[in-house]
Amino acid sequence: MTRTAFEDLPDLMTRQQVAEYTQTSVPTLARWAMESKGPRSLKLGATAVRYKKVDVQAWLDSLEESA
């Protein structure tokens, strides 16, 4: 499976897109959202969850800073 380049991702991503990009599972991202961990997410309506591209990048940058 080819990893998607960050520049090719949409500005508003699904949980599946973030999981594929970060090589993390969808259930892990869901758990992190419930625990206020991981990238900041947005809830649209009753069930749709989206992630802003800038928030995913900021979260990844914060991991580098804390390592």
C-alpha positions, 0 to 999 in steps of 0.5 A: 500500500502506498502511503499518501503524501501529506500535500495530497490529503484534503484540508478536512480528512476522515478518520480513515484517511488520518489512520492511513496517513499516520499508520494508526488504526481507526479504533485507536484514533477513536479511542484517542478522541474519547481520551482527548489524545491524538490529533484534535477532531471535529464532530459533524452531526451525530456521527461524522468525525473529521480532522483538519489537516493543520491539526494533524500536522500540529499533533505530529510536530508536537510528538517530535518536540516531546521525543 
